Amino acid sequence: MFKLRLLCPVAVLALIALSGCGSSLPTLVPPETPPEREAETSPAARDRYAFHNQCWVLRSAATGAYVQRDGNRYHAVSTTLADAEKFYFKPSRLGEYLLMDRQGDLLRAGPAATTARALAMADDASRFTLKVVGDSVPYPAEPAVFVEPSPANLAAFRGFIDPLVAGERHTLARFNDGQPLGLDADGQLGVDVADPAQQQFEILAAVDCLAFPEAHDNTEGDTFSGTTADGKVLGMADVHVHISATEFLGGAQWGDPFHPLGVTHALGNCQADHGPQGALDAVGALLGNQFTGHNTDGWPTFTSWPARDMLTHEAIYWKWLERAWKAGLRIAVNDVVDNETLCKLQRNITAAPITDCNEMNNAARQVGTMYAMQAYIDAQYGGPGEGWFRVVLDPVEARQVIEDGKLAVVLGAEISNLFDCKLTYNPLRSQEPFEETGTGLLENRYSCRMTETGADDEILTQMDRLWDLGIRQIISIHEFDNAFGGNGIFDALVLNIGNRENTGGIPDLADITTLTDIGALTGVLAVPDGMSPLGNLPLLGEAATGEFWTTYDCPTVDDPSVGGGFFSDDRAGTVMTSLPPGCLFVGQGGRPGGALPCYPSTPQCNARWMTPMGLYTYRKLMERGWIIDVDHLEFEMKNQLLELAEAQPQTYPLVSTHGTFGGMSNAQAIRILQGGGYIYPSLSDGVSHLTLLDELKGLWNTAGQPFEFGFGFGTDTNGLSAQAPPRDEIAPGDAISYPFNLFSQPNFAALAEFESVRSLRFEQPEERDAQGQGRTWNQDLDGNAHYGMLADTVQEMQIEGQPQQLRDVYHSAEVYLQTWERTVAARNAIAAAGQSTVPDGLLRAAPLPASPIKLD
């Protein structure tokens, strides 16, 4: 439970456009800079969190001797302050610290004596839990990085009210086994000391420590808090981002949004995973321009990464996210994410393979990462609730967090095999998708079941699993077909091959352990289905049942159901990679695709529409109040889901979070807006974003302005999606000048809401170490190289836009919360009615082609 600051009286809110008891957060000392202060000679009563990012000396409470460095070890024999070693206390989590001395080494507790250990070689033996002497509080376990937390663990962690026990004497215990530091008879510091009196220290304020290495937010000043004069929150919403995508894709992603051992470990050299010159970065090579490899050096020189198109490297380090928060980001929807097919590709060759590529398991583990990150940021600012990053579970909590000036983090999920509902095609099937049962000897099979018999209902079991972890937003179909229906087509080659593999294609080496396994997977042992990346050994393939997309001709702008056009550039369908003219359509019902990638040249949409399993799942999602994202759904499936949402006792809002993947017509966009949802596109450059804003606002006017308008975005950062391009490719001649005071720029100056933050200063994005090594980025030249440069994209909008457009962007957090509130209300209406409603004719088949053969 975090500690809320006092809110100003409502009367004050009516007098100023932006409130917050002074209209900004109290000044926080930047974690990378020890504060200026005077040294102490006597201890003060402090709680276990008060030592964050500051300079201290250790004095034995029993002998009065100061801990000092002696060669490569530490002891305490001198009572002279000048002899004391000065330690920078860097939080590694709540109540836990790394102690770095003035030579830049960490105090490390080995089997007995303590030694100095270089930061580059640091390990968990340099992490120390700090407690007040006599503190017997049962602190709940913090969720851990990439470990699925139990609901009980989360409840205890979220509900804990820290008593903030303070005292003048403290203990330091080794993180990995709880052994306390102490002084032996010779004054040597170690962990084999039995006398409790020799395990107590006075921790005194000092000056002139060596600052612990840290990345930078490159800002000066405070951001805003409170609400606007009409009681609404102010801020931007990024409703589709992947902060937790640290371990996904079988280890393809390099880097961490935070690390207990600091930035040099979070953003270090990627050679450990990606190999020399990035030679093992298979996913990066497949999806980007990295076939020639890349420089692997990390912080602070960053020769090749982060970069807008280096898709397998960390781009949301917590200090970069802090820069975006200061620029006004107030909602971040973190989608836990994985892709089984790409995971299996990467884990065959990575240096540190992940053995479990199950998407549900890895998505659940990422929840632990998000709560661990919240605790880590809290630790940097002085204790539970003191940071600016808060995971929220409902719109009420989110409003309170944003009013307090912090970032409300909503958890979502984006995986292809949601709820473990993977599809395996059977080429001999007779059931159309709208008839499928997931059973039958010759029919398509699912890896989940749909029943209403308690524990046997795997859909509800897995749905409860994610809900209990705090996930509230869902993408039901991602990049491949699953048991619920088909995905929206937006990639003509790579994802079509992936669809074949995900629905019964090539196994990877980790799936084959015995000859029996090989026989079961292959059916015939003589036909290789692929090649092993380990030498030239053939990988014996299964009797391939996976299929390429089966398709139909997409609707056109002339179709009355389209409503005169398509919103955004992500049109419905794309021209598929195809065999030469004259090939047969062998997909289900004589449609294009299936076993052969044979398609007409006209834009093709996925013929796998909503299944009975899909209908069942969407009803359950609505009955439980999930925020349902239509992105990645096949074009006609969007219509089916809209029909279901509109049939409920109160229209159930639907949302689009990052560019309408799979296509969205004007008519569909209008229906989403009329139903109380929102449509936020992927964020490219600032100019393009404002163009899309005007386009959607025109549809909002056509819809009758049914609800308030806001225009956020879904950056998809860390989601294998390239970020904003360099500005000189967009609007040459209007260069961004650094530094800039964002909210005092002309178009912001016309908005009273930002009066309190006119002095907030954004320097040029830069990373430097103590020796001055590092690099800078420039929006004009680099685009959004990392997430902190969201502030620079906003500056683009300020240069090119109008005050009302900026107001719409900064109204996107409020509109998100209003949509969430309408979702809760729609769920309650369904509950009052007893169950969700299904309109007649919802399940139906895709059209058949006019000809059974490719003629062009």
N, C-alpha and C positions, 0 to 999 in steps of 0.2 A: 504494500500500500504506500503510495507516494504522498508526500506532504504538500498540501495545497497552500498556496499563498493567499492572503486575504484579498477578496475582490472589492472593488470600490462600490459605494452605494449606487443604486439605480439612478438617483437624482443626478449624480455626477455624470453618468453615462449620457444623459440627455443634454448635457451642457457642452460636451466635447465630442468630436467626431470619432475619436479612438481613445478608449480608456484603458485602465490597467493600473490604477494607483500610481500615477506618474507616467503611465502610458508606455513603459518599457520595462523589460526585466532588469533586476539589479545587476550591476556590472559583475561579470564573471571573469576571474583571472584566466587568461588563455593557458591551457594545460601545458603548453610547451615552454612557458616562461615562468621561472620562479619569481614570486612577488618580492618587491622590495620591503624589507623589514629589519628590525634590530635583533641581534643575537640575544639569547636568554642564558641566564646563569642559574635559574631555578625553574622547575617545571610548572606547567599550568594544567588544570584538569581539562582533558580533551577526550572526545569519543574516538572510536576506532577508525572513523572515516576522515578525521580532520587533518591528516598528514598528506593529503593528496597533492602531488606535484609541487612540493616545497622542499626546502633544504633543512636538514636536521643532523644533530649529533646524538650518539647513544652514550648514556652514562649508567654504570652499574648502580642500582639502588642499594646494593649491599656494601660495596666498597667505595663508591664515589669515583671510581676510575672510568676514564673515557675509552670507548672502543677506538682503536687506531689501526692503521695498516702496518704490518711488519713483513716486508718482502711480499710474499704471495699469500700471507695469512693475516688474520685479524686477532688482536688481543686487547686487553684492557688492564694496564698496570699504572698508567700515569693519571694523576688527578689534575693535570694542567690542561686547561681548555685548548691552548694552542696546539697540543699534541693530538687532539681529537680528529678523526677522519670525518669529513663532511659528506653526508649521503643525500642524494636526491631520491625521494620516495615517490616512485612511479606506481600508481595503482595497477594491479594486474586483474583484479576483480574487486567486489565490495569487501572491504576490510582486509585486503591482501595487497602486498607491495613487493616490488623489486627495489633493491637498495643499490644504487649506483654511486661509486666513489669518484673522487676527483680525477682519477686516471681513466675513467670511462669503463671500469670493470664492475661486475656485479658481485655482491657478496653471495657466496654459494655454500650451502651446508652439505658437505659430503658425509661419508659414513661416520665421521667423528668431528675433526676440526673443520673450521670454515676456511675457504680459499677464495681468491679472486678469480673470476671467470670472465673472459672477454664476452661482450654482448653478442657477438656473432655466434658464439658457441653456447649461448645460454640454454638452460633447460629448466624443468620444473623444480629442480633443487635450489633455484634462485628465487622461488616464490615463497613469501612468508606471510602467514596469517597473523594479524595483529589484534590483540584483545586487551581490554583493561583488566588489571589484576582483580580477581574476584568476580568477573563477569561470568554468570552462569546461564545466560540467555540461550535457549535452544534455537539458534538461527536456522531457518529452513535452508535446505540445499538449493543452491542456484542451479537453474537449468544449464546444461552444458552444450557446447558447440557440437552440432550434428549428432545429437542424442535425443531420441524421442522422449519427451518428458511425460510422466504419468499425469492424469488429471488431478490426482491428489497432490503431487509435487507442485503443479501450477497453482492450485488453489491455496496451498500453504504459502508459496512464494508471493503471490499477488495479495493475499490477505494479511500478510505479516505487518504489524505495526512496530517498528523498531523503537525500543525505549531509549536509545541513544545514551547508553551507559557511559559515563565520563569518569576519568580518574587521572591521577598524576603518574601512576606507574603502569607499565604495559609489558606484555610478553610478545615474543615473536616465535612462531612455530613453523617448522618446515611444512610446506603445502602437501607434499605427497604422502606423509605418514603422521603428521601432527606432532613430531618430536620438537620440543622447545629448545631454543637457543639458550645457552648459559655459559658461565665462566668457570673453568676448573681451578684447581688450587694455584696453578701458575698463571692465571689470568687469560688463558687461551679460550677463544670463543669457539664453541662447538655444540653438539647435540647429545653428548653422552654425559651430561651433568645431572646428577640426581637431586641435588639440593634445590628446592623450590625458591629459596631466597636468592640464589645465584642466577635465577632465570628471569629476574625482574629488572626492568630498565626504566630510566627516566629519559624521555625523548625531548630534547631541547631545540628550540628554533636556532638556526644558524644562517649564515650568509655565504655567498660566493661558491655555491655548488656548481658543478658542471651540469648544465641542463640536459635532461634525457632527450635523445633524438625523437622527434615527432614531426609528422606532416603538419601542414598549415591550412587554415581556412582563408588566409589572406584578406581578412577584414579588420576593420577598426570601428568599434561602436556596438550598440545594442539594437536588437530587433524589437518588434512591437508585440504587445499582448493586449488582452481585453477584448471587448466587442465594439462594434460601431454604434452610432447614436441610436439606431433602431434595434439594438440587441442582437445583431447577427455577427457571426464570426467573419474574419477577414483573412484571406490567404488563398494560395494556389493548392490545387489537388493534382498529384501525380497518382493516377489510379491503376497503374500497371508498371511495376518495377520489381527487380529481383535482387534485393539486398542480400538474401540468404543463399544465393546460388554459388556457394563456395565449393561444395563437394559434388556438384551435380555432373552429369555426363561422364561418370566413371573416372573423375579426376581430370577431365579436360580443362576445367577452369583453374587458373592459377591466381593465387592471392586471396586475401581475407579482408572483410570490412573492418575488422579489428583483430588483435591478437594479444593474449596475455603478456607476451614478451616484447610487445611494441611494434612500431612501424617497420623496423628492419627485418622482422620476421613475417609480418603481414604482407609486405610489399617487396620482399627480397628478390634475388635473382631467380628467374623461373626455370633455369636449366635443370634443377632437380626433377621437375616433372616434364618439361617440354624438350629436354635434351639439348645438346650443344647446338647453338644457333636455331633453337626451336624445331629441330628435326622430328621430334616425336609429337608435335602438336597436330595430330591428325584431324581433329574436328576443326581447328582454325584453318588448316589448309583446305579442307573440304568446303568450308562456308565462306572463306574470304580470299584475300590476295596474298596468302602467306606461303605459297608453295616453295618460295625461295628461302624460307626461314625468317628469323628475326633476331635482333639483338636481345639478349635475355636479361641484361642488367636491369635492376629495379631501383628502389629508392636510394639516393635522391636523383641519380643521373637520368634514369628513364629514357634511354636512347630511342627505343621503339614503342614503348607502351608506358602508361595508358595512351590510347589514341582512339579516335571515334570509330575506327573500323578494325581495331584489334579485338576481336570478339570473344576471345578466351582468356582475357586478363581482367583482373579486378578494376572496376571503375567507380566503386562507391565506398571508398575508405571513409571511415566515420568523420574525419575532419573535412573531407570534401562534401559529405552530406550536411555537415554543419554550415558550410557556406551557403548551400541551397536553402536550408532552414532560415538562415538570417535574411535571405532574399525574399522570404515570405512563404516558403513551402510549409503547409500546415496539415495536409493529408498525404500520406504515402501508403498506398496499398501494395504490400509486399506479397507477391504470388510465389508460394513455394512451388518448385518446378523441377522436373526431370524429364528425360527422354530415354526410354529403355534401349531403343535401337542404337542411338548415338553412344550411350553409355557402354554398350557391349562392343561397339567399334573401338572406343578409346581404351577400354580396360585390357584389351589384348596386347597393347603395346606400351602403355604408360609405365613409368618407373615405380609408381606406388598405386597399384590397381585397387579399385573398389570392387569387392566380390559380389555385392548385392546391387543389382540394377533394377529392382522392383520400384516402380515409380511412387507407389503409395508409401512405402517404407522410407524412401529418401525424402519425400515431401514432408512426412511427419517429423523426421529428424531435423529438418530445417527450422521447425518451430522452436526447438531448443536453441538454435543459433540466434534467433530473434530475441528471445528473452535474455539470453546471455549477453547480447549486445546492449540491451537496455541496462542491465546491471553494470556492464563495463563503463558505459557513458555516465551513469550515475556516479560511479566511483571516481571518475575524472573530475567531477564537480562537487564532491564532498559528501556523498551518501545517498541512501535510498530516496528517490523522488527529486533529487537535486539536478539531474540532467534534463535535457530537452527532448528526449526520445522516449515515447510511451506507447506500448502496445495496448490497444483498446478493444473492447468486446461489444459495445453497443453505441448508438448515437448519443446517448446521454453522457456517457463517459468521454466520448470524443469531443463533445462541445466543451466540457469542463477543461480538458487538456488544452484545447486551442485557446480558450479564453485565458488560460494561464500562460499563454505565449509559447507553448511547446508544440512539438510535432506529434500528431496522432497517427499511429501506425496500425493499419488494419491488415489482417492476414487473409490472403486469398490463396487459391490453388489453381495451377495450370499444368495439367498432365494429360497425356493421351489416353491412358488406361485408368481413368478415374474410378475409384471404388473397386479396383482390380477387375474391371469389366473389359478385359481384353477379348478381342474377336479373333477367332480362327476360321478362315473361309474353308468351305467344302465345295469344290468345283462341280459336284453332282447334286447340289441342292435344288429344291423345287420351290421353296418358300421365297417370296419377295420380302424385302426388308420390313414392310409394314405387317407381314404375317409371321415374322420370325418368333420362335419360342426359345431359341438357344439350346434346344434338345433335338434328338433324332439322329439316327445312324448316318444319314446322308446329308444332314443339314448343317448350317453354320453352328459353331459352338462358342459359348462364352465361358470365361474363367470365373464368372460370378453367377449367382442364382437370384431369381426373383420369386420370393414366396412371402407369405404373411404369417410365418410360423416362428416368431420370436428369433432365437439365436440362429436359426437356419437362414434367415433373411440377410444375406451377406451385404446387400445394398444398404440396408438400414444400419447394420453393424459398422460398416466402413464409414457411412455418413456420420454416425454418432462419434466415431473415432476422431474425425477431423473437427467436428463441432466442439467436442470436449477439449480439443487442443486450442480452441480460440479462433479457428478459421471461419470466416463469415461470408466470403465472396468466392464464387466458383465459376470456372470455365469448364463446361461439361465434356466438350470434345476439343482436342487440341489439333495436332497436325496429321493424325491418321484416323481411319475408320475405327470405331469401337462398337460395343454392344448397343449404344444408344442411338447411333446413326452415323452420318458421314461428315467429314470435315470440309470446310470451305477451301476450294482450290486456289492457291495463290503462287505456287511454285510448280513449274512444269516438269522438272526433272528430278532434283534431289529428293523432294518429299514424296514424289510418286514411287520412287525406288524404296524409300523408307516405308511407305504404306505396304508395299509387298512384303517387306521383311517383318514388319510389326504384326501382320495378319497371318503369319505362317511361313516365313522365309528362312533365311540362313541362320543357324545357331552359331554361337561363338564358342571358342575353345573351352571357356569355363563351364559350358553346358555339357560337355562331352568328357566323361571320366572313365568309362569302361566300354568294352566292345559291345556290351548289351545296350548301352546308351546309344552307341553309334548305329547299331542295327535298328533300334526303335526310331531313331530320328531320320534315318535315310530311306528305309524301305528297300532301296537298291544301293549296294555298296560301290558300284562301279562308276557312278556319275558324280563327279565333283561339282559342288554348287558354289564354290568360292575357293580362294587361296588363303592359306595361313599367312599372317604377317611375320611369323617366325620362320625364316628361311623359305624354302620352296615346297614345304610339305603341303599336299592338297588337303583342304578341309572338306571332309566328306559331308555332303549336304543332305538335308532332309528331302523327302519327297515333297517338293515345294507346293504348298497349298495357298500360300499368300498370293494376293492379287494386286495388280495395279488398279487405280480408280476406275470404276464403271461410271460412265458419264451420260449426259444428255445435253442438248443444245441449250445454252443459258438464255434466260429472257433478255430481250433487247429493250432499248428505250421506247420502242413503239408498243411494247406490251402495256396494256392499261394498268396492270398491277404494279408496274414499276413507278408510275406517277411522274413520268416525264423526264427521268434522269436518275443518275446514281450519285449518292453523296460520297465525296472524297475520291481519290485516285485509285482506290483499291476496288476495281470493278469485279463484278461477279464472274468468276472463272478466268481462264487464261488459255491461250493456244497451247495444246499439249505437244510434248515430244512424240513424234508419230513414225510409224513404219511407212514405207513408200506407198504410192497409190495402188489400189487394188487389193489391199489386205482386208481380211474379214473382221467384222465386229463379233467378238466371241464373249463379250461381257454378258451378264445375266439378262435374259430376255432378248438377246440379240443386240444389246447396246454396245457402244464402243468400250474398249478397255477390258478389264478382267485379266485373263492369262496373257494377253498380248497388249502392248502399249500402242494400239492402233486407234487413231482418233481423226475426226474431220478437222479441217483448219479453222472452223468457227469456234468462238469461245465455248468451253465446255464446263459444265457444273457437275457436281457429284450426284449420281443417281441413287445413292444410299440416303434415303430420307428417314424420318423418325420411325423407330421401331417400337413395339409394345413395351420393351424394356425401357426405352427412352421415355416414353409417355409416363410410365410408372415412376421413374426417377424424377422427372420434372415435377410431377404432382407432389412427391415427397419433399423435394426441395422447397416448394412453395408452402407446403404445410408447416415447414420448420423455419421459414423466414430467411432463407439464404438470399444474398444479393446475387442475381443470376446474370452473368455476362454472356451476350450473344456472339461475341467475337469468336472466330474460327468455326462457327456453325455453317454448314452448307446453306446456300442462299434460300432455298425453299424451306429448309428447316427453321430458318428465322421466322418465316411466315407462320409455320405450324406452332412455334413457341409463342408468337404474338397472339394467335388465336386462343391458345390455352390461357395465356395471361389475361386476355380481355374477357374471358368467360367466367372469371372468378367473381365472387360476391362484390369485391372491390378490386378494380383492375390492378393486377400485380405488376409493379414496375420492372422493366428490363433495362439493362445498361450495355453500352459498348465502350470498352476501356482503352483500346489502342489501335484504332484504325479500321474497324469493321471487317477484319480479315474474312475472306470469302465473299465479300461484296455486300453492299447495302443500298437499296433503292431509296429514292426520295420518299416514296410512299411508306416504306418501312421506317425511315427516320422520323417522319411525322407521327406515325403511330407510337413509336417509342416515347417521343416528347409528350404526346397527348396522354400517355399512360403514366406519366410521372417519372420516367427514367431520364437518363442523360446520355449524351454521345460525346465522348472526348477522344480526339484522334491521337495517333502517334505524334510525337513532337519532333519535327524536323527543325528547320531554321525559324527564327522569329517572324520573318516576313510571310512565309508560307502558312504559319499558324494563324496569323491575323486574317489571311485570305480565307482559310477554312472557317474561321470564326464568323466572318460576314456571310459565308454561304449557309452555314447552319442557322445563323440568326434569321436569315430569310425564310428557311423552312419552319423555324419557330413562329415567325409571324404568320405564315400560311396555316400553321396548326392552331392559330387563335391565341397565341401566348398563354398556353394553359397553366404553366407554372413559371417560377422565376428562372431566368436564364443565367447560366454561367458557362465558362468554356475552359476546362482544364486540359489535361493531356495524359497520355500513358507513354512514358519514354522507353519502356522495355529495356532499360539499361541492365546489363549483365544477362540479357536474354537472347544473345546471338543476334542482336539488332544494331545496325550501325546508327550512330547518333548524328546530331546536327552537323551539317557540312560547314566548311570555312565560310566566313562572311564575304570574303572577296569574290566568292563564286555566286553570291546572291545579290549583293548590292554594292558593287565596287564604287569607291569614292566616298562612302559614308563610314569611314573607319571608326571603330570603337577606340576611344582614348582612355588610357589607364593613368591614374586611378579614376573611378567615377563614384560620386555620391548618388546611388541609384534613385532614391526617392525624392531627391531635390531636382532631378532632371525636369525639363519643361512639361512633359505630359503627366508626370506624377505630381508636379507642383500644382496642377489644377485640381487635384483630388485632396480634399481636406482629410480624408482617412489616414493619410500618411504624414501628417504634420509632425508627429512625434519622432519620426525617424529620418528627418532630412539629413542628418549628419552621418548616417551610417555609410561607411566608406569601403569600397571594394577595390583592393589592389589587384595588379595583374597576377593571375595564377602562377605560382612559383613554388618550387621545392628546393631547399638548400640544407646542407648539413653544417656543422660547426666550422668546417674548413672552407665553406663557401662553394663546395661542389654541388651541382644540381642543374636545373633547367627551368625555363619559363614556358608558358603556353599563351597563345594569343587567339582570341575567337576569330579574328579576321583570317588567320593563317591555318589554324588547327581545328576549328570547329569545337564541338563539345568533347574534348579529349577525356575529361572525367566529369563526374556528376556535379561537382562544385561549379562548373561552368554553366549550369542552368541559370545562374545569376547573370551571366554574360548574354545568354539568349534573351532574357527579359530586357536587358539593355538594348538589344536589337529591336525588340517590340517597342520600346520607348522611343527609339530614334525614328522608326517608321510608322508608328501607330498613332491613335488618337486617345484622349483620356478615357472615353467610354469603353474602348476596346480593352484597355488595361483594367478598368473597373470590372469588366466581364471576366477577365482572367483571374483576378483576385476575388471574384465571387464564386469561383469554382468549388472551394472547400465548403461553403455554405450550401450550394446546390447539391453537392454530394451528400451532406448530412440530411438535407430535406428528402432526398431520394431514399436514403436508408430509413428514415422515419416513416415514409410512405410504405416501404417494404414491411416494416413491423406492423403497421396498421392493416395492410392487406393480409398478412398472416393471421392476425387476430380475427379478421372478418371470415377467413376460411374456417378457423377454429369454431367461431360462433355458428357457422352453417353446418358444421359437423364433418365436412370433407371438401376437397377441391372438386371443381366441376369440369367435365370433359365435353367439349362441343361435338356435335355430330360431324362425321366425315373428316376428323382430324388426321387419322392415319390413312395414307394413300400412296399410290405408286408413282414413280417418276415416268415421264413420257418415253415412248419408244421411238427409235429413229425411223425416218422415212425410207431409208435404204439399209440393207444389211452389210454393205460393203463400202469401203473408203474409195471414192471416185476421183478426188482431186490429187 
